[in-house]
Amino acid sequence: MSLKNCKRCGKLFNIRGYTYNVCKDCLEKDNADFERLRQYILTHPYASVLELSQETGVEPAVITRFHREGRFINREKQEGNLLCAQCGAPVPAGQFCKECGTQTPRKNR
């Protein structure tokens, strides 16, 4: 059995055959939050995380997680781009740049 902590509530859940970063209980909330954000971004494409949070009621941590997971893509080269977790290069979305994302993952020692 493969277990993972839910990114939203922290509860352990079985990830076998499951492709989300949140448990089944939180998936509906995540989808609703994402849809509210998506609708707001359609009319306000350059909104900051703080503005998104205030206008949609979605927590800033959830917005940042969506961005890190690659669910949002930065428009052009905006200030505040994310940085690659391995080499520090700017990335438009996700945790790794294209180069580091294709490398074989390193095991923690």
TAHUMO-V431456 format. One record per pair of residues at least 24 apart in sequence whose ideal C-beta (glycine too) atoms are under 10 Angstrom apart, sorted by the first residue. I is the first residue (numbers start at 1). J is the second residue. If there is no record, write none. Layout:
# TAHUMO-V431456
i: <I/I>
j: <J/J>
This chain:
# TAHUMO-V431456
i: <6/7/7/7/7/7/7/8/8/8/8/8/20/21/21/21/21/22/22/29/29/30/30/30/30/30/32/33/33/33/33/33/33/33/34/34/34/34/34/34/37/37/37/37/37/37/38/38/38/41/41/45/46/46/46/46/48/48/49/66/67/67/67/68/68/68/69/69/69/70/70/70>
j: <30/61/62/65/66/68/69/33/59/61/62/65/69/65/66/68/69/62/65/58/62/58/62/65/66/71/58/57/58/59/62/63/65/66/58/62/63/66/71/72/62/63/66/67/71/72/66/71/72/72/75/75/74/75/76/78/78/80/80/93/92/93/94/93/94/95/93/94/95/94/95/96>
